[in-house]
Amino acid sequence: MNWSGRLKRAKSIDQQFDRLVANLVRHGLFSSPFDMDEFLSRFQRWRGRAIRLEPMPVGGSADGLPYGMLISAAGVDVVFYMPGSTPLHREHIIAHELGHLLFDHASDLAAADLQRVLFPDLDPETVERALKRASYTTRKEREAEAFASAFLRRARYGDRAPAPNNAVTDVHSRIESAWGQGGRRGR
């Protein structure tokens, strides 16, 4: 189900994603207290498609890799997360990748990232030619991040979820614009 078109009706970006999460709640996908494994089980049944969580098989340095990665294959969506992530960070990574699923974002993973994680023994140029992929757009990443924030706000606080702090969001956006996004790419 692609929810990108539904985003345009809300007044602010935070309202847009809060509405999407409220829709997931209405469909009975959130348990109380929240449990990510239970959510994923319900989400799979609701979508009629399997989701598998896998630690990224990083056989060495993880420098430059994204924290998470989504690969949709025949009959299953695989969410990779960085091994050693804290439980809260792991949930954020999963929620971010679920955002990509819900918005039907095309998988634009950089071939170099896929090559390093999935095909460490293959020549990078061979993988690049086979995949012919580009990097994520800023819009896609912002949508997935905003969804992850709204998702986890609801998961942690339920109906008592505090309103997003627009002042903090504005400052974060200005810092990102001025300094660019450093560190890991994508997530």
Secondary structure, 3 states (H helix, E strand, C coil): CCCHHHHHHCCCHHHHHHHHHHHHHHCCCCCCCCCHHHHHHHHHHHHCCEEEEEECCCCCCCCCCCCEEEEEECCEEEEEECCCCCHHHHHHHHHHHHHHHHCCCCCCCCHHHHHHHHCCCCCHHHHHHHHCCCCCCHHHHHHHHHHHHHHHHHHHHHHHCCCCCHHHHHHHHHHHHHHCCCCCCCC
